């Protein structure tokens, strides 16, 4: 078991410093070329890999151009165009309805506030945070996806379980200038080393500060269960 720093803030600082060194080019991995494409890619990425989403959006973004195209597409046709994505029927319906609202209530533009974004179908706080950060350069919070959730708990940064509560705690201890990058660093480390089922603690740059480190700790703090 590693020994975490004395306070959650200093623990967050060392985590950020080490991960920045490890992943200097860490950034969003979804592909898009405008705000609407970003919004659609993020809606599609719920419980689906970014890689799969990028493959599917390559042809999707060629076929559909602008919110009217999605809003006017028949449900079956759009669903069929997304059929390798998890929950493609629901996601097709969210996209059609969100685009309808964008056309009717926002002059065809993706809104730039948390409340307007979360009023759109299929858009929760996590999706809205990603769109605000990468589409509008507005950083209002920290995107808590499954990797951020798992790593924050494993590393002793929070004991909260729900993403919204984790976000609030992280916002207290992660310096505001790192709110956006913190997510990408956690995602990169979660993919490369600290995977859900079989983290490579031996090869981890955080092993000496991680209270879940498998060598000594019996417990995975992310799940609260023994390793
Ligand atoms: S890989 Fe192991 S040591 Fe590294 S952060 Fe994950 S649980 Fe901790």
py3Dmol code that shows the C-alpha trace and the ligand (Angstrom):
import py3Dmol

protein = """\
ATOM      1  CA  UNK A   1       0.000   0.000   0.000  1.00  0.00           C
ATOM      2  CA  UNK A   2       1.312   3.412  -0.918  1.00  0.00           C
ATOM      3  CA  UNK A   3       1.229   6.265   1.551  1.00  0.00           C
ATOM      4  CA  UNK A   4      -1.031   9.072   0.424  1.00  0.00           C
ATOM      5  CA  UNK A   5      -0.050  12.689   1.100  1.00  0.00           C
ATOM      6  CA  UNK A   6      -1.400  14.293   4.286  1.00  0.00           C
ATOM      7  CA  UNK A   7      -4.309  16.174   2.749  1.00  0.00           C
ATOM      8  CA  UNK A   8      -6.585  15.516  -0.214  1.00  0.00           C
ATOM      9  CA  UNK A   9      -5.318  18.708  -1.890  1.00  0.00           C
ATOM     10  CA  UNK A  10      -1.670  17.712  -1.679  1.00  0.00           C
ATOM     11  CA  UNK A  11      -2.587  14.188  -2.793  1.00  0.00           C
ATOM     12  CA  UNK A  12      -4.378  15.694  -5.823  1.00  0.00           C
ATOM     13  CA  UNK A  13      -1.339  17.857  -6.572  1.00  0.00           C
ATOM     14  CA  UNK A  14       1.064  14.912  -6.617  1.00  0.00           C
ATOM     15  CA  UNK A  15      -1.335  12.840  -8.734  1.00  0.00           C
ATOM     16  CA  UNK A  16      -1.610  15.646 -11.287  1.00  0.00           C
ATOM     17  CA  UNK A  17       2.134  16.263 -11.360  1.00  0.00           C
ATOM     18  CA  UNK A  18       3.014  12.592 -11.909  1.00  0.00           C
ATOM     19  CA  UNK A  19       0.310  11.977 -14.499  1.00  0.00           C
ATOM     20  CA  UNK A  20       1.188  15.127 -16.427  1.00  0.00           C
ATOM     21  CA  UNK A  21       4.715  13.856 -16.725  1.00  0.00           C
ATOM     22  CA  UNK A  22       3.451  10.463 -17.855  1.00  0.00           C
ATOM     23  CA  UNK A  23       0.847  11.755 -20.341  1.00  0.00           C
ATOM     24  CA  UNK A  24       2.045  15.162 -21.571  1.00  0.00           C
ATOM     25  CA  UNK A  25      -0.307  15.171 -24.594  1.00  0.00           C
ATOM     26  CA  UNK A  26      -3.417  13.999 -22.782  1.00  0.00           C
ATOM     27  CA  UNK A  27      -6.613  15.316 -24.377  1.00  0.00           C
ATOM     28  CA  UNK A  28     -10.106  14.341 -25.548  1.00  0.00           C
ATOM     29  CA  UNK A  29     -10.064  11.349 -27.882  1.00  0.00           C
ATOM     30  CA  UNK A  30     -13.458  11.827 -29.569  1.00  0.00           C
ATOM     31  CA  UNK A  31     -13.237  13.209 -33.117  1.00  0.00           C
ATOM     32  CA  UNK A  32     -15.376  16.190 -34.160  1.00  0.00           C
ATOM     33  CA  UNK A  33     -15.014  19.354 -36.179  1.00  0.00           C
ATOM     34  CA  UNK A  34     -17.708  21.608 -34.691  1.00  0.00           C
ATOM     35  CA  UNK A  35     -19.838  21.954 -31.532  1.00  0.00           C
ATOM     36  CA  UNK A  36     -22.768  19.947 -32.831  1.00  0.00           C
ATOM     37  CA  UNK A  37     -20.500  17.047 -33.807  1.00  0.00           C
ATOM     38  CA  UNK A  38     -18.938  17.252 -30.346  1.00  0.00           C
ATOM     39  CA  UNK A  39     -22.337  17.138 -28.662  1.00  0.00           C
ATOM     40  CA  UNK A  40     -23.430  14.164 -30.757  1.00  0.00           C
ATOM     41  CA  UNK A  41     -20.159  12.286 -30.195  1.00  0.00           C
ATOM     42  CA  UNK A  42     -20.425  12.782 -26.426  1.00  0.00           C
ATOM     43  CA  UNK A  43     -24.068  11.609 -26.351  1.00  0.00           C
ATOM     44  CA  UNK A  44     -23.007   8.518 -28.313  1.00  0.00           C
ATOM     45  CA  UNK A  45     -20.054   7.819 -26.018  1.00  0.00           C
ATOM     46  CA  UNK A  46     -22.178   6.985 -22.962  1.00  0.00           C
ATOM     47  CA  UNK A  47     -21.311   3.377 -22.093  1.00  0.00           C
ATOM     48  CA  UNK A  48     -19.511   2.960 -25.403  1.00  0.00           C
ATOM     49  CA  UNK A  49     -15.811   3.256 -26.252  1.00  0.00           C
ATOM     50  CA  UNK A  50     -14.520   6.441 -27.883  1.00  0.00           C
ATOM     51  CA  UNK A  51     -12.900   4.255 -30.526  1.00  0.00           C
ATOM     52  CA  UNK A  52     -16.251   2.745 -31.547  1.00  0.00           C
ATOM     53  CA  UNK A  53     -17.873   6.192 -31.557  1.00  0.00           C
ATOM     54  CA  UNK A  54     -15.113   7.605 -33.777  1.00  0.00           C
ATOM     55  CA  UNK A  55     -15.582   4.780 -36.290  1.00  0.00           C
ATOM     56  CA  UNK A  56     -19.335   5.331 -36.443  1.00  0.00           C
ATOM     57  CA  UNK A  57     -19.250   9.133 -36.583  1.00  0.00           C
ATOM     58  CA  UNK A  58     -16.894   9.109 -39.549  1.00  0.00           C
ATOM     59  CA  UNK A  59     -19.762   8.260 -41.912  1.00  0.00           C
ATOM     60  CA  UNK A  60     -22.455   9.869 -39.744  1.00  0.00           C
ATOM     61  CA  UNK A  61     -20.877  13.328 -39.952  1.00  0.00           C
ATOM     62  CA  UNK A  62     -20.593  12.994 -43.725  1.00  0.00           C
ATOM     63  CA  UNK A  63     -24.240  12.107 -44.128  1.00  0.00           C
ATOM     64  CA  UNK A  64     -25.803  14.610 -41.692  1.00  0.00           C
ATOM     65  CA  UNK A  65     -24.896  18.268 -41.874  1.00  0.00           C
ATOM     66  CA  UNK A  66     -26.402  20.493 -39.196  1.00  0.00           C
ATOM     67  CA  UNK A  67     -29.144  20.130 -36.582  1.00  0.00           C
ATOM     68  CA  UNK A  68     -32.007  20.224 -39.132  1.00  0.00           C
ATOM     69  CA  UNK A  69     -30.690  17.065 -40.797  1.00  0.00           C
ATOM     70  CA  UNK A  70     -30.787  15.121 -37.522  1.00  0.00           C
ATOM     71  CA  UNK A  71     -34.098  16.637 -36.375  1.00  0.00           C
ATOM     72  CA  UNK A  72     -35.775  15.719 -39.684  1.00  0.00           C
ATOM     73  CA  UNK A  73     -34.267  12.236 -40.014  1.00  0.00           C
ATOM     74  CA  UNK A  74     -36.707   9.370 -39.550  1.00  0.00           C
ATOM     75  CA  UNK A  75     -36.042   7.600 -36.216  1.00  0.00           C
ATOM     76  CA  UNK A  76     -35.460   4.192 -37.875  1.00  0.00           C
ATOM     77  CA  UNK A  77     -33.003   5.587 -40.390  1.00  0.00           C
ATOM     78  CA  UNK A  78     -30.902   7.444 -37.821  1.00  0.00           C
ATOM     79  CA  UNK A  79     -30.969   4.430 -35.482  1.00  0.00           C
ATOM     80  CA  UNK A  80     -29.813   2.228 -38.353  1.00  0.00           C
ATOM     81  CA  UNK A  81     -26.940   4.637 -39.028  1.00  0.00           C
ATOM     82  CA  UNK A  82     -25.818   4.185 -35.419  1.00  0.00           C
ATOM     83  CA  UNK A  83     -26.384   0.479 -35.052  1.00  0.00           C
ATOM     84  CA  UNK A  84     -22.931  -0.497 -33.829  1.00  0.00           C
ATOM     85  CA  UNK A  85     -23.263   1.843 -30.837  1.00  0.00           C
ATOM     86  CA  UNK A  86     -24.669   0.707 -27.495  1.00  0.00           C
ATOM     87  CA  UNK A  87     -28.308   1.773 -26.941  1.00  0.00           C
ATOM     88  CA  UNK A  88     -28.435   3.145 -30.488  1.00  0.00           C
ATOM     89  CA  UNK A  89     -32.223   3.397 -30.550  1.00  0.00           C
ATOM     90  CA  UNK A  90     -32.359   5.571 -27.438  1.00  0.00           C
ATOM     91  CA  UNK A  91     -29.393   7.626 -28.536  1.00  0.00           C
ATOM     92  CA  UNK A  92     -30.935   8.237 -31.978  1.00  0.00           C
ATOM     93  CA  UNK A  93     -34.051   9.503 -30.286  1.00  0.00           C
ATOM     94  CA  UNK A  94     -32.053  11.773 -27.917  1.00  0.00           C
ATOM     95  CA  UNK A  95     -30.121  13.230 -30.849  1.00  0.00           C
ATOM     96  CA  UNK A  96     -33.258  13.916 -32.895  1.00  0.00           C
ATOM     97  CA  UNK A  97     -34.996  15.571 -29.990  1.00  0.00           C
ATOM     98  CA  UNK A  98     -31.920  17.584 -28.883  1.00  0.00           C
ATOM     99  CA  UNK A  99     -31.435  18.818 -32.440  1.00  0.00           C
ATOM    100  CA  UNK A 100     -35.108  19.762 -32.696  1.00  0.00           C
ATOM    101  CA  UNK A 101     -34.691  21.933 -29.579  1.00  0.00           C
ATOM    102  CA  UNK A 102     -31.451  23.407 -30.934  1.00  0.00           C
ATOM    103  CA  UNK A 103     -33.267  24.438 -34.136  1.00  0.00           C
ATOM    104  CA  UNK A 104     -36.424  25.698 -32.474  1.00  0.00           C
ATOM    105  CA  UNK A 105     -35.083  27.287 -29.293  1.00  0.00           C
ATOM    106  CA  UNK A 106     -31.433  28.131 -29.953  1.00  0.00           C
ATOM    107  CA  UNK A 107     -31.307  29.389 -33.561  1.00  0.00           C
ATOM    108  CA  UNK A 108     -29.508  26.247 -34.654  1.00  0.00           C
ATOM    109  CA  UNK A 109     -26.577  26.784 -32.246  1.00  0.00           C
ATOM    110  CA  UNK A 110     -25.419  24.447 -29.482  1.00  0.00           C
ATOM    111  CA  UNK A 111     -26.158  26.359 -26.232  1.00  0.00           C
ATOM    112  CA  UNK A 112     -23.310  27.531 -24.018  1.00  0.00           C
ATOM    113  CA  UNK A 113     -24.739  27.293 -20.514  1.00  0.00           C
ATOM    114  CA  UNK A 114     -25.016  24.325 -18.185  1.00  0.00           C
ATOM    115  CA  UNK A 115     -28.745  24.747 -17.656  1.00  0.00           C
ATOM    116  CA  UNK A 116     -29.604  25.087 -21.360  1.00  0.00           C
ATOM    117  CA  UNK A 117     -27.416  22.132 -22.249  1.00  0.00           C
ATOM    118  CA  UNK A 118     -28.822  19.863 -19.560  1.00  0.00           C
ATOM    119  CA  UNK A 119     -32.341  20.737 -20.768  1.00  0.00           C
ATOM    120  CA  UNK A 120     -31.514  18.949 -24.039  1.00  0.00           C
ATOM    121  CA  UNK A 121     -32.494  15.288 -24.380  1.00  0.00           C
ATOM    122  CA  UNK A 122     -29.757  12.832 -23.474  1.00  0.00           C
ATOM    123  CA  UNK A 123     -27.542  15.536 -21.952  1.00  0.00           C
ATOM    124  CA  UNK A 124     -26.572  15.199 -18.275  1.00  0.00           C
ATOM    125  CA  UNK A 125     -24.036  17.223 -16.342  1.00  0.00           C
ATOM    126  CA  UNK A 126     -21.108  15.119 -17.582  1.00  0.00           C
ATOM    127  CA  UNK A 127     -21.983  15.580 -21.259  1.00  0.00           C
ATOM    128  CA  UNK A 128     -22.672  19.282 -20.713  1.00  0.00           C
ATOM    129  CA  UNK A 129     -19.294  19.754 -18.995  1.00  0.00           C
ATOM    130  CA  UNK A 130     -17.477  18.171 -21.959  1.00  0.00           C
ATOM    131  CA  UNK A 131     -19.355  20.345 -24.473  1.00  0.00           C
ATOM    132  CA  UNK A 132     -18.755  23.509 -22.431  1.00  0.00           C
ATOM    133  CA  UNK A 133     -15.050  22.756 -22.015  1.00  0.00           C
ATOM    134  CA  UNK A 134     -14.195  21.629 -25.515  1.00  0.00           C
ATOM    135  CA  UNK A 135     -16.881  23.421 -27.526  1.00  0.00           C
ATOM    136  CA  UNK A 136     -17.100  26.755 -25.743  1.00  0.00           C
ATOM    137  CA  UNK A 137     -13.897  27.013 -23.667  1.00  0.00           C
ATOM    138  CA  UNK A 138     -16.016  27.325 -20.538  1.00  0.00           C
ATOM    139  CA  UNK A 139     -14.803  25.274 -17.571  1.00  0.00           C
ATOM    140  CA  UNK A 140     -17.558  25.101 -14.970  1.00  0.00           C
ATOM    141  CA  UNK A 141     -16.749  21.782 -13.386  1.00  0.00           C
ATOM    142  CA  UNK A 142     -14.908  18.482 -13.661  1.00  0.00           C
ATOM    143  CA  UNK A 143     -16.084  15.735 -15.991  1.00  0.00           C
ATOM    144  CA  UNK A 144     -16.517  12.605 -13.877  1.00  0.00           C
ATOM    145  CA  UNK A 145     -16.678   9.557 -16.096  1.00  0.00           C
ATOM    146  CA  UNK A 146     -16.073   5.963 -15.061  1.00  0.00           C
ATOM    147  CA  UNK A 147     -12.263   6.382 -15.054  1.00  0.00           C
ATOM    148  CA  UNK A 148     -12.324   9.558 -12.958  1.00  0.00           C
ATOM    149  CA  UNK A 149     -14.776   7.919 -10.583  1.00  0.00           C
ATOM    150  CA  UNK A 150     -12.612   4.787 -10.170  1.00  0.00           C
ATOM    151  CA  UNK A 151      -9.213   6.514  -9.908  1.00  0.00           C
ATOM    152  CA  UNK A 152     -10.370   9.249  -7.527  1.00  0.00           C
ATOM    153  CA  UNK A 153     -11.655   6.625  -5.115  1.00  0.00           C
ATOM    154  CA  UNK A 154      -8.658   4.319  -5.486  1.00  0.00           C
ATOM    155  CA  UNK A 155      -6.264   7.182  -4.882  1.00  0.00           C
ATOM    156  CA  UNK A 156      -8.087   8.324  -1.760  1.00  0.00           C
ATOM    157  CA  UNK A 157      -9.184  11.649  -3.244  1.00  0.00           C
ATOM    158  CA  UNK A 158     -12.814  10.993  -2.369  1.00  0.00           C
ATOM    159  CA  UNK A 159     -15.014   8.463  -0.636  1.00  0.00           C
ATOM    160  CA  UNK A 160     -18.123   9.619  -2.482  1.00  0.00           C
ATOM    161  CA  UNK A 161     -19.775   7.205  -4.904  1.00  0.00           C
ATOM    162  CA  UNK A 162     -22.062   9.279  -7.107  1.00  0.00           C
ATOM    163  CA  UNK A 163     -20.401  11.224  -9.957  1.00  0.00           C
ATOM    164  CA  UNK A 164     -22.114  14.499  -8.950  1.00  0.00           C
ATOM    165  CA  UNK A 165     -20.843  14.214  -5.367  1.00  0.00           C
ATOM    166  CA  UNK A 166     -17.358  13.182  -6.560  1.00  0.00           C
ATOM    167  CA  UNK A 167     -17.292  16.226  -8.841  1.00  0.00           C
ATOM    168  CA  UNK A 168     -18.096  18.567  -5.940  1.00  0.00           C
ATOM    169  CA  UNK A 169     -15.303  17.087  -3.796  1.00  0.00           C
ATOM    170  CA  UNK A 170     -12.783  17.181  -6.625  1.00  0.00           C
ATOM    171  CA  UNK A 171     -13.610  20.827  -7.307  1.00  0.00           C
ATOM    172  CA  UNK A 172     -12.529  21.573  -3.732  1.00  0.00           C
ATOM    173  CA  UNK A 173      -9.121  19.910  -4.043  1.00  0.00           C
ATOM    174  CA  UNK A 174      -8.089  20.122  -7.719  1.00  0.00           C
ATOM    175  CA  UNK A 175      -6.818  23.606  -8.667  1.00  0.00           C
ATOM    176  CA  UNK A 176      -9.286  25.258 -11.068  1.00  0.00           C
ATOM    177  CA  UNK A 177      -6.675  25.521 -13.812  1.00  0.00           C
ATOM    178  CA  UNK A 178      -6.554  21.709 -13.893  1.00  0.00           C
ATOM    179  CA  UNK A 179     -10.273  20.948 -13.847  1.00  0.00           C
ATOM    180  CA  UNK A 180     -10.293  20.072 -17.537  1.00  0.00           C
ATOM    181  CA  UNK A 181      -6.951  18.301 -17.706  1.00  0.00           C
ATOM    182  CA  UNK A 182      -7.558  16.236 -14.569  1.00  0.00           C
ATOM    183  CA  UNK A 183     -10.221  14.240 -16.418  1.00  0.00           C
ATOM    184  CA  UNK A 184      -8.015  13.497 -19.415  1.00  0.00           C
ATOM    185  CA  UNK A 185      -5.119  12.436 -17.189  1.00  0.00           C
ATOM    186  CA  UNK A 186      -7.369  10.039 -15.251  1.00  0.00           C
ATOM    187  CA  UNK A 187      -8.787   8.619 -18.482  1.00  0.00           C
ATOM    188  CA  UNK A 188      -5.317   8.030 -19.945  1.00  0.00           C
ATOM    189  CA  UNK A 189      -4.048   6.412 -16.754  1.00  0.00           C
ATOM    190  CA  UNK A 190      -7.226   4.360 -16.397  1.00  0.00           C
ATOM    191  CA  UNK A 191      -6.814   3.023 -19.902  1.00  0.00           C
ATOM    192  CA  UNK A 192      -3.053   2.447 -19.778  1.00  0.00           C
ATOM    193  CA  UNK A 193      -2.460   1.215 -16.227  1.00  0.00           C
ATOM    194  CA  UNK A 194      -5.232   1.523 -13.667  1.00  0.00           C
ATOM    195  CA  UNK A 195      -7.854  -0.556 -15.449  1.00  0.00           C
ATOM    196  CA  UNK A 196     -11.071  -1.563 -13.709  1.00  0.00           C
ATOM    197  CA  UNK A 197     -10.393  -5.299 -13.458  1.00  0.00           C
ATOM    198  CA  UNK A 198      -6.636  -5.679 -13.474  1.00  0.00           C
ATOM    199  CA  UNK A 199      -4.623  -2.571 -12.666  1.00  0.00           C
ATOM    200  CA  UNK A 200      -0.872  -2.829 -13.178  1.00  0.00           C
ATOM    201  CA  UNK A 201       0.194  -1.493  -9.772  1.00  0.00           C
ATOM    202  CA  UNK A 202       3.771  -2.731 -10.259  1.00  0.00           C
ATOM    203  CA  UNK A 203       4.193  -0.480 -13.276  1.00  0.00           C
ATOM    204  CA  UNK A 204       2.264   2.496 -11.867  1.00  0.00           C
ATOM    205  CA  UNK A 205       3.857   5.902 -11.297  1.00  0.00           C
ATOM    206  CA  UNK A 206       1.433   6.483  -8.395  1.00  0.00           C
ATOM    207  CA  UNK A 207       2.119   3.233  -6.534  1.00  0.00           C
ATOM    208  CA  UNK A 208       3.985   4.895  -3.633  1.00  0.00           C
ATOM    209  CA  UNK A 209       1.134   7.342  -2.932  1.00  0.00           C
ATOM    210  CA  UNK A 210      -1.828   5.068  -3.726  1.00  0.00           C
ATOM    211  CA  UNK A 211      -3.697   3.576  -0.749  1.00  0.00           C
ATOM    212  CA  UNK A 212      -5.199   0.884  -3.019  1.00  0.00           C
ATOM    213  CA  UNK A 213      -1.855  -0.351  -4.345  1.00  0.00           C
ATOM    214  CA  UNK A 214      -2.280  -4.121  -4.756  1.00  0.00           C
ATOM    215  CA  UNK A 215       1.124  -5.138  -3.342  1.00  0.00           C
ATOM    216  CA  UNK A 216       0.032  -4.334   0.206  1.00  0.00           C
ATOM    217  CA  UNK A 217      -3.545  -3.132   0.282  1.00  0.00           C
ATOM    218  CA  UNK A 218      -6.136  -5.872   0.506  1.00  0.00           C
ATOM    219  CA  UNK A 219      -8.883  -3.515  -0.606  1.00  0.00           C
ATOM    220  CA  UNK A 220      -9.666  -1.808  -3.878  1.00  0.00           C
ATOM    221  CA  UNK A 221     -10.988   1.498  -2.551  1.00  0.00           C
ATOM    222  CA  UNK A 222     -12.922   2.058  -5.791  1.00  0.00           C
ATOM    223  CA  UNK A 223     -15.250  -0.844  -5.056  1.00  0.00           C
ATOM    224  CA  UNK A 224     -14.572  -1.273  -1.337  1.00  0.00           C
ATOM    225  CA  UNK A 225     -14.041  -4.981  -2.103  1.00  0.00           C
ATOM    226  CA  UNK A 226     -10.908  -7.096  -1.606  1.00  0.00           C
ATOM    227  CA  UNK A 227      -8.680  -7.350  -4.697  1.00  0.00           C
TER     228      UNK A 227
END
"""
ligand_1 = """\
8
LIG
S -2.602 1.083 -10.846
Fe -2.634 0.419 -8.715
S -1.178 1.790 -7.686
Fe -1.724 2.745 -9.637
S -3.400 4.130 -9.185
Fe -4.283 2.178 -9.847
S -4.649 1.005 -7.946
Fe -3.234 2.682 -7.456
"""
view = py3Dmol.view(width=600, height=400)
view.addModel(protein, "pdb")
view.setStyle({"model": 0}, {"cartoon": {"style": "trace"}})
view.addModel(ligand_1, "xyz")
view.setStyle({"model": 1}, {"stick": {}})
view.zoomTo()
view.show()
